Amino acid sequence: MRITLDQQAEDILTKKIGDQPGQVRLLYDTEGCGCYGITSFQIISKPDSTDVPIENESFPFWVDPQRAVFYEDQLRLKGDPMDGSFRLEGDSQIYGQNVKLNDIRSN
């Protein structure tokens, strides 16, 4: 799996991660969401032991392999500088618009 970021997405991630060490996890949450899941991102201190890397040139990205099956092998992440959200898409579909980034790093 690979994710390509546009410049706005890189800028948003750089600002949100800041000077503190951080990595990014792609989530697909199905709990309490009905039949469709919700895509989101987390800034984490370190990946879970079961997470697998997502190839990327800019930041360390991770995903749970049981959730990776919901996504295409080639993804694009576009940033919206107006509200700091993202659009995640592949060749065959849009996985989320207005996708949020939550910082869950431990202090």
C-alpha positions in Angstrom: 0.0 0.0 0.0 1.2 3.5 -0.9 -0.2 7.0 -0.1 0.8 10.1 -2.1 0.3 13.5 -0.5 -0.3 16.8 -2.2 1.5 19.9 -0.9 -1.4 21.1 1.2 -1.7 17.7 2.9 2.1 17.8 3.7 1.8 21.3 5.1 -1.2 20.4 7.3 0.6 17.3 8.7 3.8 19.2 9.3 2.0 21.9 11.2 -0.1 19.4 13.3 2.8 17.1 14.1 5.0 20.1 15.1 8.2 19.6 16.9 7.1 16.6 18.9 7.8 13.2 17.4 4.8 11.8 15.6 3.6 9.3 13.1 0.3 8.9 11.2 -2.2 6.0 11.4 -5.0 5.5 8.9 -8.2 4.3 10.6 -11.3 2.7 9.3 -13.8 2.7 12.1 -17.0 0.6 11.8 -18.2 0.7 15.4 -21.5 2.5 15.7 -21.4 3.7 12.1 -24.1 1.6 10.5 -23.1 -0.4 7.5 -20.3 1.9 6.2 -17.1 2.8 8.1 -15.6 6.2 8.6 -12.1 7.0 7.6 -9.9 9.1 9.8 -6.3 9.7 10.7 -4.5 9.8 14.1 -1.2 11.3 15.1 0.5 8.6 17.2 3.7 8.3 19.2 4.4 4.8 17.9 2.5 2.3 15.9 0.7 -0.7 17.4 2.5 -4.0 17.2 0.1 -5.2 14.5 0.3 -2.1 12.4 2.0 -2.3 9.0 3.7 0.6 7.2 2.1 2.5 4.3 4.8 3.6 1.8 5.1 7.4 1.7 7.9 9.9 0.9 7.1 12.4 3.6 5.8 10.9 6.9 5.7 7.5 8.6 2.1 6.2 7.9 0.7 3.0 9.4 -2.5 1.0 9.1 -3.9 -2.1 10.9 -3.7 -4.9 8.3 -7.3 -6.0 9.0 -8.4 -2.5 8.0 -6.1 -2.2 5.0 -8.3 -4.5 3.0 -10.9 -1.7 2.8 -8.5 0.5 0.7 -6.8 0.4 -2.7 -3.1 -0.2 -2.9 -2.5 3.3 -4.3 -4.1 6.2 -2.4 -3.9 10.0 -2.7 -4.3 12.4 0.2 -5.3 16.0 -0.5 -5.3 18.7 2.1 -7.8 21.5 2.6 -6.0 24.4 4.1 -9.3 26.2 5.0 -10.2 23.7 7.8 -7.2 21.4 8.1 -9.1 18.4 6.8 -8.3 15.9 4.1 -9.7 14.0 1.1 -8.6 10.4 0.7 -9.1 8.9 -2.6 -8.0 6.0 -4.9 -8.6 5.4 -8.6 -12.0 3.8 -8.1 -13.5 5.8 -5.2 -13.3 8.6 -2.7 -12.8 7.1 0.8 -13.6 10.3 2.6 -14.0 14.0 2.3 -13.5 16.3 5.3 -11.4 13.5 6.9 -10.2 14.6 10.3 -6.8 14.2 12.0 -6.8 13.5 15.8 -3.6 13.8 17.9 -3.6 11.0 20.4 0.1 11.1 21.3 0.9 10.5 24.9 2.5 13.4 26.7 
